[in-house]
Amino acid sequence: DIQMTQSPSSLSASVGDRVTITCRASETITRYLNWYQQKPGKAPELLIYASSNLQNGVPSRFSGSGSGTDFTLTISSLQPEDFATYYCQQSSSFPWTFGQGTKVEVK
Amino acid sequence: QVHLVQSGAEVKKPGASVKVSCKASGYNFNDNYIHWLRQAPGQGLEWMGWINGKSGATRYAEKFQVRVTMTRETSISTTYLELSGLRHDDTAVYYCARLDSDWDAEYLQYWGQGTLITVSS
């Protein structure tokens, strides 16, 4: 199985901050990397698919990059509604696997 | 508008089985795969498998191969997840999600609201 490792596991930030979350795959997944946001008690929501494609309706302050084994999710200017947990997920091969999550908290 | 509506929370005893439903609306049920995932309390997401809405073909994660069955009833656009031999560590929120794709990239765009399954003696 492909292991997905996110860092950091958690971070504290303020509104307006630039936030970067990284995700590393244990083997190459080319560009088959998705990012989800999850708020407490809610289902995950798709933010970005195929490494850098912004899902319809997702604010442009979210962006993704990377290929191969190393990927990044960036929030250019953190907004109050962005405090949540973020997961990366590889869709290169089954079983699909997720990172352990990065919790973005209020500083 | 696409909606996936799951059945309600259940409490089960160890060794029992549970069947969770996921009713789809707003699209042609036959056109998409449905994936099932779970999330234990305070933990991350775990992929369990998928079912093809049209053919009923399935693929399961090896971890669940022996205990899981995914089925569907096309007449009511509903997919089912059945998990047998429940253990305490099966306590989790179970999600269904629709597979979408863009060329060769696949992702889960629409999710059910989740179903909490509690395994308790």
HADDOCK unambig.tbl for C-alpha pairs under 7 A between the chains (distance, minus, plus):
assign (segid A and resid 32 and name CA) (segid B and resid 105 and name CA) 6.15 0.50 0.50
assign (segid A and resid 34 and name CA) (segid B and resid 107 and name CA) 6.76 0.50 0.50
assign (segid A and resid 42 and name CA) (segid B and resid 113 and name CA) 6.89 0.50 0.50
assign (segid A and resid 43 and name CA) (segid B and resid 111 and name CA) 6.52 0.50 0.50
assign (segid A and resid 43 and name CA) (segid B and resid 113 and name CA) 5.83 0.50 0.50
assign (segid A and resid 43 and name CA) (segid B and resid 114 and name CA) 6.61 0.50 0.50
assign (segid A and resid 46 and name CA) (segid B and resid 108 and name CA) 6.83 0.50 0.50
assign (segid A and resid 46 and name CA) (segid B and resid 109 and name CA) 5.67 0.50 0.50
assign (segid A and resid 49 and name CA) (segid B and resid 107 and name CA) 6.44 0.50 0.50
assign (segid A and resid 50 and name CA) (segid B and resid 105 and name CA) 5.74 0.50 0.50
assign (segid A and resid 91 and name CA) (segid B and resid 106 and name CA) 6.32 0.50 0.50
assign (segid A and resid 95 and name CA) (segid B and resid 47 and name CA) 6.96 0.50 0.50
assign (segid A and resid 95 and name CA) (segid B and resid 61 and name CA) 5.75 0.50 0.50
assign (segid A and resid 96 and name CA) (segid B and resid 47 and name CA) 6.03 0.50 0.50
assign (segid A and resid 97 and name CA) (segid B and resid 46 and name CA) 6.89 0.50 0.50
assign (segid A and resid 97 and name CA) (segid B and resid 47 and name CA) 6.59 0.50 0.50
assign (segid A and resid 98 and name CA) (segid B and resid 45 and name CA) 6.34 0.50 0.50
assign (segid A and resid 100 and name CA) (segid B and resid 44 and name CA) 5.46 0.50 0.50
assign (segid A and resid 101 and name CA) (segid B and resid 44 and name CA) 6.44 0.50 0.50
